[in-house]
Amino acid sequence: MRLVGAVIALTMLVWLAVNWAGRQYGWPVHYAFLADLAAMGALVWSLLVTWRIWRRRDGGTRKR
């Protein structure tokens, strides 16, 4: 869980920094799309890992 939290926090910081730098230095728009795509990938990975951890802790003991 610490790794997931670190990935989420670092992703947001890097994403904000890249967007800020892109506006400040006039980078082409496709760099913003690449940053957005990378951030979405990292956040989807974090979501999947969190879901797997939650499922393992549940242990399948929940009744339906």
C-alpha positions as CSV (number, residue, x, y, z in Angstrom):
1,M,0.0,0.0,0.0
2,R,2.9,2.4,0.6
3,L,4.1,1.9,-2.9
4,V,0.6,2.6,-4.3
5,G,0.4,5.8,-2.2
6,A,3.8,6.9,-3.4
7,V,3.0,6.2,-7.0
8,I,-0.3,8.3,-6.7
9,A,1.4,11.2,-5.0
10,L,4.4,11.2,-7.3
11,T,2.2,10.9,-10.4
12,M,0.2,13.9,-9.4
13,L,3.3,16.0,-8.6
14,V,5.0,15.1,-11.9
15,W,1.8,15.6,-13.9
16,L,1.2,19.1,-12.4
17,A,4.9,20.0,-13.0
18,V,4.8,18.9,-16.6
19,N,1.6,20.8,-17.3
20,W,3.0,23.9,-15.6
21,A,6.3,23.6,-17.5
22,G,4.4,23.1,-20.8
23,R,2.5,26.3,-20.3
24,Q,5.5,28.3,-19.2
25,Y,7.8,27.2,-22.0
26,G,5.3,26.9,-24.8
27,W,5.7,23.1,-25.4
28,P,3.6,21.6,-28.1
29,V,0.2,20.3,-27.0
30,H,1.1,16.6,-27.7
31,Y,3.4,16.7,-24.7
32,A,0.5,17.5,-22.5
33,F,-1.4,14.5,-24.0
34,L,1.6,12.2,-23.3
35,A,1.7,13.5,-19.7
36,D,-2.0,12.9,-19.3
37,L,-1.7,9.4,-20.8
38,A,1.2,8.5,-18.5
39,A,-0.7,9.8,-15.5
40,M,-3.8,7.8,-16.4
41,G,-1.7,4.7,-16.8
42,A,-0.1,5.1,-13.4
43,L,-3.4,5.8,-11.7
44,V,-5.0,2.8,-13.4
45,W,-2.1,0.6,-12.2
46,S,-2.6,2.0,-8.7
47,L,-6.3,1.2,-8.8
48,L,-5.7,-2.4,-10.0
49,V,-3.0,-3.0,-7.3
50,T,-5.3,-1.5,-4.6
51,W,-8.2,-3.7,-5.8
52,R,-5.9,-6.8,-5.7
53,I,-4.8,-6.0,-2.2
54,W,-8.3,-5.5,-1.0
55,R,-9.4,-8.8,-2.5
56,R,-6.5,-10.7,-0.8
57,R,-7.3,-9.1,2.5
58,D,-11.0,-10.0,2.1
59,G,-10.0,-13.7,1.7
60,G,-13.2,-14.6,0.1
61,T,-15.0,-14.9,3.5
62,R,-17.7,-12.5,2.6
63,K,-21.1,-14.2,2.2
64,R,-23.4,-13.3,-0.7
